[in-house]
Every structure is written in structure tokens, then in C-alpha cells.
Amino acid sequence: MLARSRSQLFLAITTTSALSLSRCVPPSSRAPVLHRRSAGSAVFMQAGAAAGGKRAARRRRGQPQPASHAPAASAQSPPTGLASGPAGEFAGSLRACVRNKQPHKARELYDAADGAVLPVGESYAAVMRALLKLSRVDLALQLHRDHTHAHPLLADGNTTAVLFSRLLRRGTSAAADGVAEATALLADIDARSPPPRDTCSAPPSPASQTARLADALAGQAPLWVAASRSMLPALALEQLRRGDAPAAEAVALRFARTARAAAAAAPPLETLKALTRAFGKARCVGGVYACLEAAESGGIAPDAELLQVLVDALVHAVRFVKGGVSMETLPTGGLAEVAFVGRSNVGKSSLVNMVLGRRAIAYTSKTPGKTQQYNYFAVNEGRAVGSFHLVDMPGLGFAKVAAPLRARWNAFLSEYFASRRELRMVVHLIDSQVPLQETDVSIMQMVGAAVAARSEQEGSGLAPPLDYAVVLTKADKNDGRVSSRTVDQVRRALESAGCPAATPLVPSSAKTRMGREAVWMLLREVMSEVRLEES
């Protein structure tokens, strides 16, 4: 019995040890266990095979291998460029300068290279990155000046933009004004690479003309494009962070003008979102519109996020004021007014909700003629700039309305257009899916007469000019397009009614939010003017 107990104990210890070793062997080298009693022997065999395989691999590494058995990686050619030869030595020396924190030696590498080891532009960019990594913005700025002075045709927009960003945030030292130094760098860029003549008053210098020719030959964007796309927006954001909204607006107007001259100079979409949001927080209407203009000039289609950011930046508060049914019942106070007018069920209330970014600020209904009074909404009430009254007017031409009431509405509308001093703009909504109706022509005639009367009074102070625009609604039903037949018909009717030849036509859809930014561009003058005084 004692011998049997010892044999059982030995078997238990052996099995436990085998199971422990099995956890140390990689899963890929484990063979399936066929029977529980043979687990220990199987594991020991696997471990021995693995050890023997390692010893054999060590012996093979010590012997020359035929070419057919060479590893796949050895057949690859060594990388070229900075990783081999003199260029590789340059890169290694530059890395050592960064590792040992030797910015002056990094600068000496640029002076020593001088195009012999690397092209001048590449060595400049590499050393510039090293200096900025070492936080020596002062040496990086001096390197930029020396490089552009010695090689004016080899300016690198991306490298200069990185330098500008670091200079803006930190300056050349703790006591330096980064914004002032970045502005000075921009002035130097303007002197060497000014934008097209229609965006600046000074004629281009011979040096800048030579630089543009070199840019064209090299196929790279000129420095003024890099300045407009990234440097100017960064400067505007920093100025807004410091609370200098007027200076930021001036910078935004500058890149908007540049984008108008060259679409490639417009800032990217994400940059415009950040700027629009920042200008909205600062309540700087001019800056918001500069961003919107840059997007339009650059051919940048606003996505849903940008449209919402735009509305949030321009509309801070909306309040229903009152409903008017006659000239005597309209609000007083001298706030500028924008009237939305059109036939019944053309989508006025839906467009008002879309423009203001609200779900139900204006009552919408499938029942024609639901709106039967002039509904006044105060936008940004109490602000000196960016406040106005938006007027949702009754739908015209509804057949079920009694003839006397319809005549009273028309008389009221005609008087409102002609004599309402606060009225600054009429937005006329026309259904793009149906032929032009008699009611639309009647509205055009009223507006045409009012515009002519305002023009005669211009300069007398009796009434300000009256702007007029046409919004073609429900464009989503034709894939966002308006037929040329409809456009021609509207244009002919406008001409016959005596309306301005340059009357804007804006396709829109309240369902897809199409045309929201275009409508806000129509309201730019009203949004930018100072609040009118009480009459």
C-alpha cells in the first residue's frame, strides 16, 4: 500500500508540473492532448521540441545561407534620401542636435549644407523643424529671415505657416508680444509675395513678380495663399481670444477678399467653423459675414454643422412681439424690418423658422391663409448691431378669403411698402414648382413702385433705400434646381414691374435647409447697420 501511495503521489506531482509547463509554452507549439493520462508526456515532448528548434535555429544562423533561403526583408534595397549617404549623416547630426539640445549647432548645419548635401529648401525645412522642437522660436525666425533674403525664390509656405503659428502663441521670448511679431512676419510676407492687385492697393514689386513666376514654374502655391488659408485665420482667432474683435474682423475681411480673388486661398471648412463660432461668441457680426463670404468665394459648400454654427452666431435671441392688422397697430421703436411676403401656402413660415434656426417660432400650417396678421419677431433685441424685426406677413391670393378682406389686405400691403420707414428689405417667396401667378406679379408691381419712390427720396432723409430679393421655394422637389423656364419667367416679370435688374434669385428648401446661408447673405446690410433711432 505504501508503494502504491508513493506511485500515486509521483503521478500527481508529474501531472501538476506538466500542466504548469504547458502554460509557458506558446499556444502555437502545443499539440492537442489525445488522452488525459498522456498530458504530462505530451507537454514534455513539446517543450523539448521547442528547445531543440531554438538550438537548431542558432546553428543555422552561424552558417552561410544560400540566396534562395535569404529572408524577404534582405532583398529590399536600403532606403534612399535622408536615411543614407551624406543626407543621412545630415539627418543624424540634426537629430543629435535635438537630442543634446544644441540649437546653435543645428543652425550651423543649415549654413554648412548650403545646397551641397541637400537642396536648400529641404535643409531649411528640416532645421526649422528642429529649432521649433527645441523651442528656439527666435533662432527659427532669424533663420527664416536669412533664408528668404538669400533665397527669395525658395520660400516654403507650409514651413512659414508652422513658424507663424508658434510665433503667434509664444513669441520669440517670454517678454515678447507674439501677435506683434507675427504681424511683422505677415508684413514681410506681403512685401515678398503680395496677393493679386484687386485685393490690395499697392502695385506688386519686381521682387514679388519674380517670386510669383518662380512659384508658377515650381508648381507650388505662393506664400500669400498660405497666409490667407492658415496664417490670417490663426491671427484672427488669437485676437478674438485676447478680446480684440475689431482687429480680428479686419483680418477676416482681408482673407475674405483674398478668397474672392483666388478660391484656393479660402481657409478650410473646419477653420471657418471655428472662426464663425468665435466671432459669434464675441457678437461680431462683420466677422461672421467675412467667414461666410470666404466660404462662398472659395466654393466651400457649408455642411449642416457650419449652417447651425452660422445661425447660432447670428441669432442670439428671438421674441414674438405682436401681430399687426393695420398701420396704426404696427410696433414702434425704429427697429429695421425685413418682411417675408408671398402667396398663401408658399412656405413663408417654414422659411422663417429655417432662417432663424427655430422649430416653431413662426406658426406653420397646411391650411392656406392661416397667417392673417403681420407677425413681428424681434431678433437680437437690445443690441446696437445685429438686431431687427422679422415680419411674417399674411399669405396673399387665397381664394376662400372674402373679396373685401382680400382688398383690404392688398391696400394695407401697398401702404406698408410705400410708407413704412422702418422697412429695409422685402423677401418675396415664389413657389418654384408652379408657373408664376397673378398674385406674384401684383407683389412685384407694389415693390417696384415702392423702390422707385424710395429712390426719389434718397438723400432727403424721409426714408432709407428699400432692398428686394426673390426666394424660389420648394427647390428640393427638383433635386435642388430651379428650371431655366421658371427663372426666365420671373426675370421678365421683374423687368415689367420696374424692379431692379440685379434683384437676387435664391433657390431654397425649408425641408433640406437649402439656401439658409444665401438668405443670411441677403440680410447682411440689415444685420450690419446700427439700430435706427425712434421716429
C-alpha positions, 0 to 999 in steps of 0.5 A: 500500500505504501508503494502504491501511495508513493506511485500515486503521489509521483503521478500527481506531482508529474501531472501538476508540473506538466500542466504548469509547463504547458502554460509557458509554452506558446499556444502555437507549439502545443499539440492537442492532448489525445488522452488525459493520462498522456498530458504530462508526456505530451507537454514534455515532448513539446517543450523539448521540441521547442528547445531543440528548434531554438538550438537548431535555429542558432546553428543555422544562423552561424552558417552561410545561407544560400540566396534562395533561403535569404529572408524577404526583408534582405532583398529590399534595397536600403532606403534612399534620401535622408536615411543614407549617404551624406543626407543621412549623416545630415539627418543624424547630426540634426537629430543629435542636435535635438537630442543634446539640445544644441540649437546653435549647432543645428543652425550651423548645419543649415549654413554648412549644407548650403545646397551641397548635401541637400537642396536648400529648401529641404535643409531649411525645412528640416532645421526649422523643424528642429529649432521649433522642437527645441523651442528656439522660436527666435533662432527659427525666425532669424533663420527664416529671415536669412533664408528668404533674403538669400533665397527669395525664390525658395520660400516654403509656405507650409514651413512659414505657416508652422513658424507663424503659428508658434510665433503667434502663441509664444513669441520669440521670448517670454517678454515678447508680444507674439501677435506683434511679431507675427504681424511683422512676419505677415508684413514681410510676407506681403512685401515678398509675395503680395496677393493679386492687385484687386485685393490690395492697393499697392502695385506688386514689386519686381521682387514679388513678380519674380517670386510669383513666376518662380512659384508658377514654374515650381508648381507650388502655391505662393506664400500669400495663399498660405497666409490667407488659408492658415496664417490670417485665420490663426491671427484672427482667432488669437485676437478674438481670444485676447478680446480684440474683435475689431482687429480680428474682423479686419483680418477676416475681411482681408482673407475674405477678399483674398478668397474672392480673388483666388478660391484656393486661398479660402481657409478650410471648412473646419477653420471657418467653423471655428472662426464663425463660432468665435466671432459669434461668441464675441457678437461680431457680426462683420466677422461672421459675414467675412467667414461666410463670404470666404466660404462662398468665394472659395466654393466651400459648400457649408455642411449642416454643422457650419449652417447651425454654427452660422445661425447660432452666431447670428441669432442670439435671441428671438421674441414674438412681439405682436401681430399687426392688422393695420398701420396704426397697430404696427410696433414702434421703436425704429427697429429695421424690418425685413418682411417675408411676403408671398402667396398663401401656402408658399412656405413663408413660415417654414422659411422663417423658422429655417432662417432663424434656426427655430422649430416653431417660432413662426406658426406653420400650417397646411391650411392656406391663409392661416397667417392673417396678421403681420407677425413681428419677431424681434431678433437680437433685441437690445443690441446696437448691431445685429438686431431687427424685426422679422415680419411674417406677413399674411399669405396673399391670393387665397381664394376662400378669403372674402373679396373685401378682406382680400382688398383690404389686405392688398391696400394695407400691403401697398401702404406698408411698402410705400410708407413704412420707414422702418422697412429695409428689405422685402423677401418675396417667396415664389413657389418654384414648382408652379408657373408664376401667378397673378398674385406674384406679379401684383407683389412685384408691381407694389415693390417696384413702385415702392423702390422707385419712390424710395429712390426719389427720396434718397438723400432727403432723409424721409426714408432709407433705400428699400432692398428686394430679393426673390426666394424660389421655394420648394427647390428640393422637389427638383433635386435642388434646381430651379428650371431655366423656364421658371427663372426666365419667367420671373426675370421678365416679370421683374423687368415689367414691374420696374424692379431692379435688374440685379434683384437676387434669385435664391433657390431654397428648401425649408425641408433640406435647409437649402439656401439658409446661408444665401438668405443670411447673405441677403440680410447682411446690410440689415444685420450690419447697420446700427439700430435706427433711432425712434421716429 
